[in-house]
Amino acid sequence: MQTPKPSRRQFLTAVGNLASASWVTLHWPQIAQAATQADSHDHHRSHDASGHTSFTTLTSAEADIVDAIANQIVPGGETPGARDARSVYFIDNALGSFFAAQLPAFREGLADFMAAYAAHSGGSVPFSAASDADQIAFLHTVDETPFFTAVRRLTVLGMLALPKYGGNFQNIGWNLIKMEDRHFWSAPFGHYDRDYPGFEPYPGTQPLTA
C-alpha cells in the first residue's frame, strides 16, 4: 500500500476531528432546509460539479482570506487541496444558510484575525497575499482560537459535502477518502474487510470467504 501524500494525510487527520454525530443531529433541520433550497435551485446540475461561482455572504476580501486559510489547512500539491475543491464557496453558502447564526461571531473572529496578522506583519501585505511560509508561521500562533477551529471545520465539511452546497468540486474530497458516489449498495456488505484478522461482518458471524 502506498504511503499517503502529505495533503491527503492531513485531510484524513482533519476528517477524524470533525463535528460529532450529536452536532449534526442538533443542526439537521437547518441542514435539511438548505438541502431543499439547493435542490430547488440546482436540480438541473449534476453532482460532479459545483454551480457556485460567486459569493453571496462573504465579501471578496473576506473570501480571499478564508480561502487562503483553507488552502493551508488542506494544501494542494501532489493531491488536490481545499482551494481545488472550492471549499470557500461551501463556507460562504453555509454562513448564509444553516450556519447563519454563527456569521456575526465568524466575522468578529475574522476581524480579530486580520488585525492580529497586520500587527504581526507590520501591515505590509494582507494575509491572503503573504507567502506560504509566512502564512503557516502565523497560523501556528492562532491555531487554537475558536475562529481557526471554525474555519478548519468548515473547510473539511466543504470538501466532503455534496457539490451542490458549493464545495467538493468535481468530487475532489470524496476521491481523497475513496468514497464512491452511489445511491445504494448491493450485498455482500463488508467483503472489502474480509482479510482483516478477526473481522466479522456482523456479530457472531464468520468472515466471508473468497
C-alpha positions in Angstrom: 0.0 0.0 0.0 1.4 3.4 -1.0 2.2 6.0 1.7 -0.5 8.7 1.6 0.6 12.0 0.1 1.1 14.8 2.6 -2.1 16.7 1.8 -4.3 13.6 1.8 -2.8 12.5 5.2 -3.5 16.0 6.6 -7.0 15.9 5.2 -7.8 12.5 6.7 -6.5 13.7 10.1 -8.8 16.7 9.9 -11.7 14.4 9.0 -11.1 12.5 12.2 -11.7 15.7 14.2 -14.9 16.8 12.6 -18.1 17.6 14.5 -19.7 14.8 16.3 -22.9 13.0 15.3 -24.8 14.8 18.0 -23.8 18.1 16.5 -25.2 17.0 13.1 -28.4 15.9 14.8 -28.8 19.2 16.5 -28.4 21.2 13.3 -30.2 18.8 11.0 -33.3 20.9 10.5 -31.2 23.8 9.1 -29.1 21.5 7.0 -32.1 19.8 5.6 -33.7 23.2 4.8 -30.5 24.3 3.0 -30.5 21.0 1.1 -34.1 21.6 -0.1 -33.2 25.1 -1.2 -30.2 23.8 -3.1 -32.3 21.1 -4.8 -34.8 23.7 -5.9 -32.1 25.9 -7.4 -29.7 23.3 -8.7 -31.9 20.3 -9.7 -30.6 20.7 -13.3 -26.9 20.4 -12.3 -25.1 17.1 -11.9 -23.4 16.1 -8.6 -20.0 16.1 -10.1 -19.6 19.8 -10.5 -20.3 22.8 -8.3 -22.6 25.5 -9.6 -21.3 28.2 -7.2 -19.1 30.8 -8.8 -19.9 33.9 -6.8 -20.1 34.8 -3.1 -23.4 35.7 -1.5 -22.4 36.1 2.1 -18.7 36.9 2.4 -17.2 40.0 0.8 -14.5 39.3 -1.8 -11.8 40.5 0.7 -13.2 38.2 3.4 -13.4 35.3 1.0 -9.8 35.8 -0.1 -8.6 35.5 3.5 -10.8 32.5 4.3 -9.7 30.8 1.1 -6.0 31.4 2.0 -6.5 29.9 5.4 -8.4 26.9 4.0 -5.6 26.4 1.5 -3.1 25.9 4.3 -5.5 23.7 6.3 -5.7 21.3 3.3 -3.0 22.3 0.9 -2.8 21.2 -2.6 0.2 19.7 -4.3 0.5 16.1 -5.5 -3.1 15.7 -4.4 -5.8 18.4 -4.6 -6.5 20.6 -1.7 -9.2 22.9 -0.3 -8.6 25.5 -3.0 -9.0 23.0 -5.7 -12.2 21.7 -4.1 -13.5 25.3 -3.8 -14.3 24.9 -0.1 -14.6 28.6 0.3 -17.8 28.5 -1.7 -19.2 26.0 0.7 -18.2 28.2 3.6 -19.9 31.2 2.0 -23.1 29.2 1.4 -23.1 27.6 4.9 -22.7 31.0 6.7 -25.6 32.3 4.7 -27.9 29.3 5.4 -27.6 26.6 8.1 -24.7 28.4 9.8 -26.2 31.8 9.6 -26.4 32.2 13.4 -22.7 31.9 13.5 -22.0 34.6 10.9 -21.7 37.5 13.4 -19.2 35.6 15.5 -17.3 34.4 12.4 -17.0 37.9 11.1 -15.8 39.1 14.5 -13.2 36.3 14.6 -12.1 37.2 11.1 -11.7 40.9 12.0 -9.6 39.8 15.0 -7.5 37.5 12.7 -6.9 40.3 10.3 -5.9 42.8 13.0 -3.6 40.2 14.6 -1.9 39.5 11.3 -1.5 43.2 10.5 0.3 43.6 13.8 2.4 40.5 13.2 3.4 41.5 9.7 3.6 45.3 10.1 0.7 45.7 7.8 2.9 45.3 4.7 0.6 42.8 2.9 -2.7 41.1 3.7 -2.7 37.5 4.9 -4.0 36.3 1.5 -1.0 37.8 -0.3 1.6 36.6 2.1 4.0 33.7 1.2 3.1 30.2 2.2 5.9 30.2 4.8 4.6 33.4 6.4 1.0 32.2 6.4 1.9 28.9 8.1 4.1 30.6 10.7 1.2 33.0 11.6 -1.4 30.2 11.6 0.7 28.4 14.2 0.1 31.3 16.6 -3.7 31.2 16.2 -4.5 27.6 15.5 -6.2 27.1 18.9 -8.6 30.1 18.5 -12.3 29.5 18.0 -12.1 31.3 14.7 -9.5 29.0 13.3 -11.4 26.0 14.6 -14.5 27.2 12.8 -12.6 27.7 9.5 -11.0 24.3 9.8 -14.3 22.5 10.4 -16.0 24.3 7.6 -13.0 23.7 5.2 -13.2 19.9 5.7 -17.0 19.9 5.5 -16.7 21.8 2.3 -14.5 19.0 0.9 -17.0 16.3 1.9 -20.4 17.9 1.3 -22.4 17.3 -1.8 -21.1 19.6 -4.6 -24.4 21.4 -4.8 -23.6 23.0 -1.4 -20.7 24.9 -3.0 -17.5 22.8 -2.3 -16.2 19.3 -3.2 -15.7 20.5 -6.8 -15.6 17.5 -9.2 -15.9 15.2 -6.1 -12.3 16.1 -5.0 -13.0 15.4 -1.3 -14.8 12.2 -2.0 -11.9 11.0 -4.2 -9.4 11.8 -1.4 -11.2 9.5 1.0 -12.0 6.9 -1.7 -15.7 7.4 -1.4 -17.9 6.1 -4.2 -20.9 8.3 -5.0 -23.6 5.6 -5.2 -27.2 5.8 -4.2 -27.3 2.2 -2.8 -25.1 -0.8 -2.3 -25.6 -4.5 -3.0 -24.7 -7.4 -0.8 -22.5 -8.8 0.4 -21.6 -5.9 2.6 -18.2 -5.9 4.3 -16.4 -8.1 1.7 -13.7 -5.5 1.4 -12.7 -6.1 5.1 -12.7 -9.9 4.9 -8.9 -10.1 5.1 -8.6 -8.2 8.4 -7.7 -10.6 11.3 -10.8 -11.3 13.4 -13.1 -9.5 11.1 -16.8 -10.3 11.5 -19.3 -8.7 9.1 -21.9 -8.9 11.9 -21.6 -10.1 15.5 -21.4 -13.9 15.7 -20.8 -14.5 12.0 -17.7 -15.8 10.3 -15.6 -13.8 7.9 -16.7 -14.1 4.3 -14.7 -16.4 2.0 -13.5 -15.5 -1.4 
